[in-house]
Structures are given as structure tokens and as C-alpha cells.
Amino acid sequence: MRAVLADLSVPRYLLSAVPATRRAARMLSLRDDVPEPALPDAPGWLLLRPELAGICGSDVAVARARSSVVLSAFYAARRQILGHEIVAVDDATGDRFALDPVISCVHRGFDPCRSCRDGHPYVCERFDQPGVTGCQSPTQGFDAALGGGWGEYVVAHRSQLHPVGATPSRRAVLAEPASIALHAALRWRRTGDRAVVIGPGTIGLLTVAALRRLHPGLDITVIGPGAQRESTGADRALDSGPHVVEQLAELHGGRVIRPRLTRTPILEQGVDVVFDCVGYPQTIDVALHLLRPTGMMVLVGGAGRQRVDWSLVWNRQLTVQGTVNSGPEESLGGRTTMAQIVEWLADPAYPVDGVVTHTFGLPEWRTGLDTAAAGPRAGAVKVALRPNPDLPLVA
């Protein structure tokens, strides 16, 4: 089959001498001779053809050798077909599905580990044991054994598939990142009326959409470069930087406290929760300075080793909550965030139509990757690839 194959056997020290924008050329290539993924020797598996597949931040990080060295333990496969944000078609029936890429004990053929028993399959403790899947990865799209969205075929278990019916392709392909955003939004049990979302990219905008759906009266501010773009329900958008402390103080009546030795002031009577969808030292720093005492910072998406002054976490008794992937939720009656999101995506009132800004065919994968990496500079939010051009997109 045709697929964009990532060969991660290239030594990291060789890549360090290559500019980040050219590292993909050393590791990724479009191939016509990639073996079609085989169905695992277990019931319930299907072979599907991707209709659209998103390019996410982790895909860009892999392509440009920017992934955390710690996470190399989780994404150990040397041959990968990237792409885990997938809407796909079963040729046998014509049914369309959004694919939940989380691979847990039930898929690998194991008795549930503690995390899976406790309802957290997204942090399955047997992620590195392939079992019947042959996949050594927490999610689909990071091991060629099951294929990925950047290829003509992908294998998935029925329990991973959520029917999308006639939901438009550009909405359906958002199911996976939107389910991550909803999972993150649910980590905060509402304790006030003011929220900040840092980062107007895909995850940031979908987090805003989830918060607005869950809490219609919540005051939501989006912070980040290009934040004047489609904000999926935010009350306002502010450019990034320490000045947002003064701006929010003026808006909400808080007091600004200026430490003598730092550039960023502290917002007294600050916001209740900050969702940091960027994870850079400067965004984490601003988040900590915006929160009221006992507030919560939710880290959404990937991050790496960062140099951050955590003293406000101790001094103001803040909660720092990490979040990854999606899964069952008590607050949803045990349903998964993916199941909930698929319902929302079918509702035109769920305001995400402007999130997918670019689509490219598989031969244009380099352009797609560069566009996704450029983000606001290219006017891009979510960029998607179309591996099977013969499959019509649903409008």
C-alpha cells in the first residue's frame, strides 16, 4: 500500500546536525511498497480506509525529532505510520467511523491491568507489550503493525470505532482531538466563573468548545498569537505575554502584584482555571501567575523538559493536572469522551466548522507537515491528509 513511513532508526546524533525543517526528509518518505496491515488473530478487527487523517503536534514532533526523550519509551517502534486522528470507511459496508486510537489491554488480548480496571485505558500499563496486535505503542499511528492515518489502510478493533453517519468529513476528523479536549475540560470540577485557555491551535480551540458546551455561562479567555481567529465560543481573545495579567485585572477587577525580581506580575483575585495547550516555560509561567489561590492548571497535550519556577504552586496551593488522550468518564455515566464528541460533531450548533483549515493529498504530505508546523504563520489550525482520493469527502 501507499503510506508515509517514518524510519526512526536514524541515530539522533545525526539528526541534531540537520535543521529542524529538514529532519522529516531524513526520517519520513512516501512509499508504495509498505505492507498492508494484517488483521490480528482475534475476533472483532476490521480493515478500514482513511478518509481524512489529521496532522497533530505529536506527528510534527516525531517528524522533526523534537519528541521528548522520555517518551521514546512509549513510541519505541522503529517503523511508524503516523496519523491517529482518523475518519475511515469500511469498504465492505460503506459505514464511516471515527477511530479512537487508544490501544489497551482489551485490544492486546490481556486481562485488564490496574489502569484499565480503574477506567483509565489511555494510560494502560501494558502499552509496550504487543499481544495479538503486534503494536508496541499506547496509541494507533505510532507503530506500523496496525497502520496509521497517513496510509491507505488502517486496522482497528470494533470497540475503537464510533459511527459518524453523515457527519461532514472535516468535522468527523476532529473526533480524536476533540475527545482529548473534552477529557481535559472534565478534569476541572467547576469551582468558579472564569477560565483561561492558552493556545489558539486545534486543542486550544476544541477545549474552548468543550468548556462552552459544558458550562454555557463560563467566562472564557483565549490567549495566544493569532488568538483573534475563530475561537469556538470564547468571550475574548488576547495576544500572549505578561501583559495579559494587567488586561485580565482590568476586565475582572483583580489586583496586580509586581514581584521585584520577575517580569511577570501576579493576578490577585485571579482566574479559577487555566488550560495550557502549549506547554512552553513561558506559558506555564503565565498560567501560574494568573491563577487565584487553590486554582487549577490543566496541562493539555504534550510537553517536554521545562525550566519553570514552581514556587506559586506551593505558596498558593495550586493544583497542576496532567491529561492525555481520552476515555471513559464517571461524569458521562461511564461513556467515553469520544462517544460524546461524536454526538456533538453531528450537531451543527457545535461550533467547530472553521477548525480544519487545510487538506492535502498524500503526495503533498511535506507541504501539509510544513503548513501544520507553521500554524498561525500559515493561517493554519488543523491540517489533514487525504490518503484515499477516490473516497468522496462528505460535505
Backbone hydrogen bonds in HBPLUS format (Angstrom, degrees):
<---DONOR---> <-ACCEPTOR-->    atom                        ^
c    i                          cat <-CA-CA->   ^        H-A-AA   ^      H-
h    n   atom  resd res      DA  || num        DHA   H-A  angle D-A-AA Bond
n    s   type  num  typ     dist DA aas  dist angle  dist       angle   num
A0034-VAL N   A0001-MET O   3.18 MM  33  5.24 137.9  2.36 165.9 154.3     1
A0152-GLU N   A0002-ARG O   3.07 MM 150  5.90 142.0  2.22 164.4 175.3     2
A0003-ALA N   A0031-ARG O   2.97 MM  28  5.58 151.8  2.05 152.5 161.3     3
A0031-ARG N   A0003-ALA O   2.87 MM  28  5.58 174.6  1.87 162.3 161.1     4
A0004-VAL N   A0150-TRP O   2.94 MM 146  5.72 160.8  1.97 161.5 166.7     5
A0005-LEU N   A0029-SER O   2.88 MM  24  5.57 152.4  1.96 166.3 157.2     6
A0029-SER N   A0005-LEU O   3.09 MM  24  5.57 145.3  2.21 141.1 151.5     7
A0006-ALA N   A0080-GLN O   2.73 MM  74  4.98 172.1  1.74 163.5 163.7     8
A0080-GLN N   A0006-ALA O   2.97 MM  74  4.98 163.9  2.00 143.5 148.9     9
A0007-ASP N   A0027-MET O   2.77 MM  20  5.15 170.7  1.78 155.3 155.8    10
A0008-LEU N   A0078-ARG O   2.75 MM  70  4.75 166.2  1.76 151.4 152.5    11
A0014-LEU N   A0011-PRO O   3.09 MM   3  5.52 137.4  2.27 108.1 119.0    12
A0015-LEU N   A0011-PRO O   3.35 MM   4  6.77 149.2  2.46 144.4 153.0    13
A0015-LEU N   A0012-ARG O   3.06 MM   3  5.07 118.2  2.46  94.5 109.9    14
A0016-SER N   A0012-ARG O   3.02 MM   4  6.28 139.9  2.19 148.6 159.5    15
A0018-VAL N   A0015-LEU O   2.89 MM   3  5.19 160.4  1.93 113.6 120.2    16
A0022-ARG N   A0019-PRO O   2.85 MM   3  5.48 158.0  1.90 120.6 128.0    17
A0023-ARG N   A0020-ALA O   3.33 MM   3  5.32 161.8  2.37 102.7 108.0    18
A0025-ALA N   A0022-ARG O   3.18 MM   3  5.54 133.4  2.41 103.3 114.4    19
A0026-ARG N   A0023-ARG O   2.93 MM   3  5.24 141.3  2.08 106.2 117.5    20
A0027-MET N   A0023-ARG O   3.25 MM   4  6.56 135.1  2.46 145.2 157.5    21
A0027-MET N   A0024-ALA O   3.18 MM   3  5.17 134.0  2.41  95.9 108.1    22
A0028-LEU N   A0024-ALA O   2.70 MM   4  5.28 166.1  1.72 152.6 156.3    23
A0042-ALA N   A0040-PRO O   2.80 MM   2  5.52 137.0  1.99 105.7  92.1    24
A0158-ARG N   A0044-GLY O   2.83 MM 114  5.54 151.4  1.91 156.9 166.3    25
A0046-LEU N   A0156-ALA O   2.87 MM 110  5.55 161.9  1.90 157.0 162.1    26
A0156-ALA N   A0046-LEU O   3.07 MM 110  5.55 158.0  2.12 151.9 158.9    27
A0048-LEU N   A0154-VAL O   2.84 MM 106  5.36 172.7  1.84 165.2 167.4    28
A0154-VAL N   A0048-LEU O   2.98 MM 106  5.36 151.4  2.06 143.6 148.1    29
A0049-ARG N   A0089-VAL O   2.95 MM  40  5.27 162.8  1.98 146.8 152.0    30
A0089-VAL N   A0049-ARG O   2.87 MM  40  5.27 157.6  1.92 137.7 142.9    31
A0051-GLU N   A0087-VAL O   2.68 MM  36  5.61 166.8  1.70 148.8 153.2    32
A0052-LEU N   A0087-VAL O   3.33 MM  35  5.62 154.7  2.40 145.3 151.0    33
A0087-VAL N   A0052-LEU O   3.16 MM  35  5.62 160.7  2.20 159.3 160.7    34
A0053-ALA N   A0385-LEU O   2.92 MM 332  5.23 148.0  2.03 148.0 155.1    35
A0385-LEU N   A0053-ALA O   2.75 MM 332  5.23 164.8  1.77 150.9 152.0    36
A0054-GLY N   A0085-GLU O   2.83 MM  31  5.01 151.2  1.91 140.1 147.9    37
A0055-ILE N   A0383-VAL O   2.81 MM 328  5.66 148.8  1.91 174.9 164.6    38
A0059-ASP N   A0056-CYS O   3.08 MM   3  5.31 124.0  2.41 101.8 115.7    39
A0060-VAL N   A0056-CYS O   3.16 MM   4  6.57 157.8  2.21 152.7 158.6    40
A0061-ALA N   A0057-GLY O   2.91 MM   4  6.13 153.4  1.99 144.4 152.3    41
A0062-VAL N   A0058-SER O   2.98 MM   4  6.17 155.1  2.04 144.7 150.2    42
A0063-ALA N   A0059-ASP O   2.97 MM   4  6.17 168.0  1.98 151.9 155.4    43
A0064-ARG N   A0060-VAL O   2.98 MM   4  6.08 142.1  2.13 145.3 154.5    44
A0066-ARG N   A0061-ALA O   2.71 MM   5  4.63 168.7  1.73 147.9 149.1    45
A0065-ALA N   A0062-VAL O   3.18 MM   3  5.06 167.6  2.20 106.9 108.1    46
A0072-SER N   A0069-VAL O   3.29 MM   3  5.27 152.3  2.37  95.6 103.8    47
A0073-ALA N   A0070-VAL O   3.19 MM   3  6.15 171.5  2.20 122.7 125.3    48
A0074-PHE N   A0071-LEU O   2.86 MM   3  5.18 142.6  2.00 107.3 118.2    49
A0075-TYR N   A0071-LEU O   3.10 MM   4  6.46 146.1  2.22 150.8 160.9    50
A0144-ALA N   A0079-ARG O   3.01 MM  65  5.77 156.2  2.07 149.1 141.4    51
A0150-TRP N   A0082-LEU O   2.97 MM  68  5.72 152.3  2.04 160.5 152.3    52
A0149-GLY N   A0083-GLY O   2.72 MM  66  4.14 169.6  1.73 126.9 126.6    53
A0099-LEU N   A0086-ILE O   3.13 MM  13  5.65 161.9  2.16 157.9 157.6    54
A0088-ALA N   A0097-PHE O   2.83 MM   9  5.40 156.0  1.89 156.1 161.9    55
A0097-PHE N   A0088-ALA O   2.83 MM   9  5.40 159.9  1.87 155.5 161.6    56
A0090-ASP N   A0095-ASP O   2.93 MM   5  5.46 160.8  1.97 158.2 164.6    57
A0093-THR N   A0090-ASP O   3.14 MM   3  5.71 138.4  2.32 113.6 123.0    58
A0094-GLY N   A0090-ASP O   2.63 MM   4  5.32 154.7  1.69 169.3 178.7    59
A0164-VAL N   A0096-ARG O   3.11 MM  68  5.85 160.7  2.15 132.8 135.6    60
A0098-ALA N   A0162-HIS O   2.90 MM  64  5.18 162.7  1.93 144.4 146.6    61
A0162-HIS N   A0098-ALA O   2.96 MM  64  5.18 155.7  2.02 151.7 158.4    62
A0100-ASP N   A0160-GLN O   2.81 MM  60  4.88 170.8  1.82 149.3 152.3    63
A0140-GLN N   A0101-PRO O   2.70 MM  39  4.71 148.6  1.80 128.6 139.4    64
A0103-ILE N   A0138-PRO O   2.88 MM  35  5.51 177.0  1.88 145.5 146.1    65
A0107-HIS N   A0104-SER O   3.07 MM   3  5.56 132.0  2.31 111.1 122.8    66
A0108-ARG N   A0104-SER O   3.15 MM   4  6.43 150.1  2.24 151.0 160.1    67
A0109-GLY N   A0105-CYS O   3.01 MM   4  6.09 117.7  2.41 147.3 161.5    68
A0110-PHE N   A0105-CYS O   3.02 MM   5  4.98 161.3  2.05 144.0 143.2    69
A0132-VAL N   A0108-ARG O   3.11 MM  24  5.22 158.8  2.16 121.0 124.7    70
A0117-ARG N   A0113-CYS O   2.89 MM   4  6.11 161.2  1.93 155.8 161.7    71
A0118-ASP N   A0114-ARG O   2.90 MM   4  6.07 148.6  2.00 148.6 157.1    72
A0120-HIS N   A0115-SER O   2.78 MM   5  5.05 157.0  1.83 152.7 150.4    73
A0119-GLY N   A0116-CYS O   3.11 MM   3  5.18 160.9  2.14 105.8 110.2    74
A0123-VAL N   A0120-HIS O   3.12 MM   3  5.88 170.2  2.13 122.5 125.5    75
A0124-CYS N   A0121-PRO O   3.13 MM   3  4.88 136.4  2.33 118.6 110.6    76
A0129-GLN N   A0126-ARG O   3.08 MM   3  5.36 167.5  2.10 114.3 117.8    77
A0133-THR N   A0130-PRO O   3.15 MM   3  5.65 129.3  2.42 146.4 142.1    78
A0134-GLY N   A0130-PRO O   3.32 MM   4  4.45 142.2  2.47 105.6 110.9    79
A0147-GLY N   A0144-ALA O   3.13 MM   3  4.76 151.1  2.22  95.1 103.9    80
A0155-VAL N   A0146-LEU O   2.95 MM   9  5.16 172.7  1.96 149.8 150.1    81
A0160-GLN N   A0157-HIS O   2.78 MM   3  5.40 157.9  1.83 120.7 128.3    82
A0161-LEU N   A0158-ARG O   3.11 MM   3  5.28 161.2  2.15 108.9 114.9    83
A0167-THR N   A0164-VAL O   2.93 MM   3  5.61 167.0  1.95 147.2 150.6    84
A0171-ARG N   A0168-PRO O   2.97 MM   3  5.40 148.3  2.07 111.8 121.8    85
A0172-ALA N   A0168-PRO O   2.85 MM   4  6.10 168.9  1.86 161.4 165.2    86
A0169-SER N   A0394-VAL O   2.82 MM 225  5.11 152.8  1.90 134.9 141.7    87
A0173-VAL N   A0169-SER O   3.01 MM   4  6.07 156.4  2.07 154.6 157.7    88
A0174-LEU N   A0171-ARG O   2.98 MM   3  5.49 156.6  2.03 114.6 122.2    89
A0175-ALA N   A0172-ALA O   3.10 MM   3  5.60 166.3  2.12 120.0 121.5    90
A0178-ALA N   A0174-LEU O   2.84 MM   4  5.75 157.6  1.89 159.1 166.7    91
A0179-SER N   A0175-ALA O   2.88 MM   4  5.93 142.2  2.03 140.7 150.2    92
A0180-ILE N   A0176-GLU O   3.12 MM   4  6.44 147.5  2.23 147.9 156.6    93
A0181-ALA N   A0177-PRO O   2.99 MM   4  6.28 156.2  2.05 145.4 151.7    94
A0182-LEU N   A0178-ALA O   2.93 MM   4  6.19 155.3  1.99 144.9 151.1    95
A0183-HIS N   A0179-SER O   2.92 MM   4  6.05 158.9  1.97 141.6 147.8    96
A0184-ALA N   A0180-ILE O   2.92 MM   4  6.20 152.8  1.99 147.6 154.9    97
A0185-ALA N   A0181-ALA O   2.88 MM   4  6.15 160.3  1.92 148.4 154.0    98
A0186-LEU N   A0182-LEU O   2.96 MM   4  6.17 149.8  2.05 151.5 158.6    99
A0187-ARG N   A0184-ALA O   3.01 MM   3  5.33 153.8  2.08 108.2 116.6   100
A0188-TRP N   A0185-ALA O   3.36 MM   3  5.96 157.3  2.42 110.3 115.8   101
A0219-ASP N   A0193-ASP O   2.92 MM  26  5.95 167.0  1.94 153.3 155.5   102
A0272-ASP N   A0194-ARG O   3.03 MM  78  5.55 146.4  2.14 134.9 144.2   103
A0195-ALA N   A0219-ASP O   2.82 MM  24  6.11 163.0  1.85 173.0 175.7   104
A0221-THR N   A0195-ALA O   3.02 MM  26  6.42 153.4  2.09 144.5 152.3   105
A0196-VAL N   A0273-VAL O   2.99 MM  77  6.41 149.6  2.09 149.2 158.8   106
A0275-PHE N   A0196-VAL O   2.82 MM  79  6.25 161.2  1.85 158.7 163.7   107
A0197-VAL N   A0221-THR O   2.81 MM  24  6.19 161.1  1.84 163.8 168.6   108
A0223-ILE N   A0197-VAL O   2.87 MM  26  6.22 156.4  1.93 154.5 157.7   109
A0198-ILE N   A0275-PHE O   2.85 MM  77  6.14 164.8  1.88 155.3 160.1   110
A0277-CYS N   A0198-ILE O   2.93 MM  79  5.68 156.7  1.98 149.2 156.3   111
A0199-GLY N   A0223-ILE O   2.71 MM  24  5.94 168.5  1.72 169.7 173.7   112
A0205-LEU N   A0201-GLY O   2.90 MM   4  6.02 171.9  1.91 160.0 162.0   113
A0206-LEU N   A0202-THR O   2.93 MM   4  6.10 157.8  1.98 152.1 159.0   114
A0207-THR N   A0203-ILE O   2.84 MM   4  5.93 140.5  2.00 142.1 152.7   115
A0208-VAL N   A0204-GLY O   3.03 MM   4  6.36 152.8  2.11 146.6 153.5   116
A0209-ALA N   A0205-LEU O   3.01 MM   4  6.33 158.0  2.06 143.2 149.0   117
A0210-ALA N   A0206-LEU O   2.95 MM   4  6.15 152.5  2.03 140.5 147.4   118
A0211-LEU N   A0207-THR O   2.88 MM   4  6.11 165.2  1.91 152.8 156.7   119
A0212-ARG N   A0208-VAL O   2.86 MM   4  6.06 162.0  1.90 155.8 160.9   120
A0213-ARG N   A0209-ALA O   3.06 MM   4  6.22 150.6  2.15 140.0 147.6   121
A0214-LEU N   A0210-ALA O   2.92 MM   4  6.13 156.8  1.97 151.1 157.7   122
A0215-HIS N   A0211-LEU O   2.72 MM   4  5.68 158.1  1.77 151.8 158.2   123
A0218-LEU N   A0215-HIS O   3.05 MM   3  5.45 170.8  2.06 123.3 125.9   124
A0235-ASP N   A0220-ILE O   2.84 MM  15  5.37 149.1  1.93 141.0 151.2   125
A0222-VAL N   A0236-ARG O   3.03 MM  14  6.36 166.7  2.05 148.0 151.8   126
A0238-LEU N   A0222-VAL O   2.80 MM  16  6.23 162.0  1.83 164.6 170.2   127
A0224-GLY N   A0238-LEU O   3.02 MM  14  6.56 153.8  2.09 156.8 165.2   128
A0227-ALA N   A0224-GLY O   3.03 MM   3  5.18 136.0  2.23 140.2 133.4   129
A0229-ARG N   A0226-GLY O   3.09 MM   3  6.06 162.8  2.12 129.1 131.1   130
A0234-ALA N   A0231-SER O   3.32 MM   3  5.51 142.8  2.47 106.9 116.6   131
A0244-VAL N   A0241-GLY O   3.12 MM   3  6.10 174.3  2.13 129.0 130.8   132
A0245-VAL N   A0242-PRO O   3.14 MM   3  6.04 165.1  2.17 124.9 128.1   133
A0247-GLN N   A0243-HIS O   3.12 MM   4  6.46 161.2  2.16 150.7 156.5   134
A0248-LEU N   A0244-VAL O   2.89 MM   4  5.97 163.1  1.92 147.0 150.4   135
A0249-ALA N   A0245-VAL O   2.98 MM   4  6.14 146.8  2.09 142.0 151.9   136
A0250-GLU N   A0246-GLU O   2.96 MM   4  6.23 154.9  2.03 149.3 154.8   137
A0251-LEU N   A0247-GLN O   3.05 MM   4  6.30 152.1  2.13 141.8 149.7   138
A0252-HIS N   A0248-LEU O   2.90 MM   4  5.93 163.3  1.93 149.8 153.3   139
A0253-GLY N   A0249-ALA O   2.73 MM   4  5.17 128.9  1.99 139.4 147.2   140
A0255-ARG N   A0268-GLU O   3.13 MM  13  5.01 142.2  2.28 126.1 135.5   141
A0268-GLU N   A0255-ARG O   2.78 MM  13  5.01 151.8  1.86 158.4 160.9   142
A0257-ILE N   A0266-ILE O   2.87 MM   9  5.01 172.9  1.87 153.7 156.1   143
A0266-ILE N   A0257-ILE O   2.72 MM   9  5.01 169.7  1.73 157.1 159.5   144
A0267-LEU N   A0289-HIS O   2.88 MM  22  6.06 171.5  1.89 170.2 168.4   145
A0271-VAL N   A0290-LEU O   2.95 MM  19  6.13 144.8  2.08 150.4 153.1   146
A0292-ARG N   A0271-VAL O   2.95 MM  21  5.53 162.8  1.98 155.9 151.2   147
A0296-MET N   A0272-ASP O   3.23 MM  24  6.65 158.3  2.28 144.1 148.8   148
A0274-VAL N   A0296-MET O   2.98 MM  22  6.50 152.8  2.06 154.4 162.7   149
A0298-VAL N   A0274-VAL O   2.84 MM  24  6.24 160.3  1.88 157.1 163.9   150
A0276-ASP N   A0298-VAL O   2.88 MM  22  6.14 148.6  1.98 154.2 164.6   151
A0300-VAL N   A0276-ASP O   3.05 MM  24  6.01 171.2  2.06 145.7 148.6   152
A0284-ILE N   A0280-TYR O   2.98 MM   4  6.19 167.2  2.00 163.7 167.1   153
A0285-ASP N   A0281-PRO O   2.92 MM   4  6.05 156.6  1.98 146.2 153.2   154
A0286-VAL N   A0282-GLN O   3.05 MM   4  6.20 161.8  2.08 140.4 144.6   155
A0287-ALA N   A0283-THR O   2.94 MM   4  6.10 161.7  1.98 147.1 152.6   156
A0288-LEU N   A0284-ILE O   3.04 MM   4  6.30 160.2  2.08 152.0 155.9   157
A0289-HIS N   A0285-ASP O   3.18 MM   4  6.43 146.0  2.30 144.8 153.9   158
A0289-HIS N   A0286-VAL O   3.10 MM   3  5.12 122.8  2.44  96.4 111.1   159
A0290-LEU N   A0286-VAL O   3.05 MM   4  6.26 125.4  2.37 145.2 159.6   160
A0290-LEU N   A0287-ALA O   3.14 MM   3  5.21 143.3  2.28  99.8 110.4   161
A0295-GLY N   A0292-ARG O   2.97 MM   3  5.32 144.3  2.10 141.4 138.8   162
A0294-THR N   A0316-ARG O   2.91 MM  22  6.20 155.1  1.98 169.5 177.8   163
A0319-THR N   A0295-GLY O   2.98 MM  24  6.36 159.6  2.02 153.8 160.4   164
A0297-MET N   A0319-THR O   2.79 MM  22  6.19 162.1  1.82 167.5 173.7   165
A0321-GLN N   A0297-MET O   2.80 MM  24  6.13 168.1  1.82 161.5 165.6   166
A0299-LEU N   A0321-GLN O   2.79 MM  22  6.09 160.0  1.83 154.4 161.3   167
A0313-VAL N   A0310-TRP O   2.98 MM   3  5.52 141.3  2.13 114.0 124.7   168
A0315-ASN N   A0311-SER O   2.90 MM   4  6.11 176.4  1.90 156.9 158.1   169
A0316-ARG N   A0312-LEU O   2.88 MM   4  5.47 156.0  1.94 135.6 140.8   170
A0318-LEU N   A0313-VAL O   2.98 MM   5  4.63 145.7  2.10 123.7 134.0   171
A0317-GLN N   A0314-TRP O   3.40 MM   3  5.08 160.6  2.44  96.7 102.1   172
A0337-THR N   A0327-GLY O   3.10 MM  10  5.79 144.5  2.23 131.7 135.8   173
A0329-GLU N   A0335-ARG O   2.93 MM   6  5.93 143.3  2.06 145.1 149.9   174
A0332-LEU N   A0329-GLU O   3.09 MM   3  5.20 149.0  2.19 100.6 110.1   175
A0334-GLY N   A0329-GLU O   2.79 MM   5  4.98 151.9  1.87 149.6 147.1   176
A0333-GLY N   A0330-GLU O   2.95 MM   3  5.09 154.5  2.01 116.4 116.1   177
A0335-ARG N   A0332-LEU O   3.36 MM   3  5.37 164.8  2.38 104.8 107.5   178
A0340-GLN N   A0336-THR O   3.21 MM   4  6.58 158.0  2.26 146.9 152.5   179
A0341-ILE N   A0337-THR O   2.85 MM   4  5.99 160.7  1.89 148.7 154.4   180
A0342-VAL N   A0338-MET O   2.96 MM   4  6.14 159.7  2.00 154.2 158.5   181
A0344-TRP N   A0340-GLN O   3.09 MM   4  6.49 156.5  2.15 147.3 154.0   182
A0345-LEU N   A0341-ILE O   2.77 MM   4  6.03 161.1  1.81 161.3 166.1   183
A0346-ALA N   A0342-VAL O   3.31 MM   4  6.46 137.9  2.50 135.6 144.6   184
A0346-ALA N   A0343-GLU O   3.22 MM   3  5.33 133.2  2.45  98.0 110.0   185
A0347-ASP N   A0344-TRP O   2.90 MM   3  5.20 154.9  1.97 109.7 118.1   186
A0350-TYR N   A0347-ASP O   2.93 MM   3  5.70 167.5  1.95 127.5 131.5   187
A0352-VAL N   A0350-TYR O   2.94 MM   2  6.08 127.6  2.22 116.8 101.5   188
A0355-VAL N   A0352-VAL O   3.14 MM   3  5.55 170.4  2.15 119.3 121.8   189
A0382-LYS N   A0355-VAL O   2.96 MM  27  5.79 159.0  2.00 158.8 152.7   190
A0357-THR N   A0382-LYS O   2.95 MM  25  5.78 145.2  2.08 143.3 153.3   191
A0384-ALA N   A0358-HIS O   2.96 MM  26  6.34 156.4  2.02 143.8 150.9   192
A0360-PHE N   A0384-ALA O   2.92 MM  24  6.43 146.0  2.04 149.5 160.4   193
A0386-ARG N   A0360-PHE O   2.73 MM  26  5.98 138.8  1.90 152.9 160.2   194
A0364-GLU N   A0361-GLY O   2.86 MM   3  5.35 147.9  1.96 114.8 125.2   195
A0365-TRP N   A0362-LEU O   3.08 MM   3  5.23 142.6  2.23 124.4 120.7   196
A0367-THR N   A0364-GLU O   3.07 MM   3  5.43 115.6  2.50 107.5 121.9   197
A0368-GLY N   A0364-GLU O   3.01 MM   4  6.32 161.3  2.04 156.3 162.4   198
A0369-LEU N   A0365-TRP O   2.82 MM   4  6.02 156.5  1.87 150.3 156.3   199
A0370-ASP N   A0366-ARG O   2.90 MM   4  6.14 164.2  1.93 152.6 156.6   200
A0371-THR N   A0367-THR O   2.91 MM   4  6.04 156.1  1.96 147.9 154.7   201
A0372-ALA N   A0368-GLY O   2.94 MM   4  6.14 160.4  1.98 148.1 153.2   202
A0373-ALA N   A0369-LEU O   2.93 MM   4  6.12 157.3  1.98 148.1 154.6   203
A0374-ALA N   A0370-ASP O   2.95 MM   4  6.10 145.7  2.07 142.3 151.3   204
A0375-GLY N   A0371-THR O   3.15 MM   4  6.39 143.9  2.28 144.6 153.1   205
A0377-ARG N   A0374-ALA O   3.24 MM   3  5.44 145.0  2.37 136.6 127.0   206
A0378-ALA N   A0375-GLY O   2.89 MM   3  5.55 149.2  1.99 121.1 129.8   207
A0380-ALA N   A0375-GLY O   2.95 MM   5  4.72 167.9  1.96 131.7 127.9   208
A0379-GLY N   A0376-PRO O   3.00 MM   3  4.66 160.6  2.03 100.0 105.5   209
A0391-LEU N   A0388-ASN O   2.93 MM   3  5.69 163.7  1.96 125.1 130.3   210
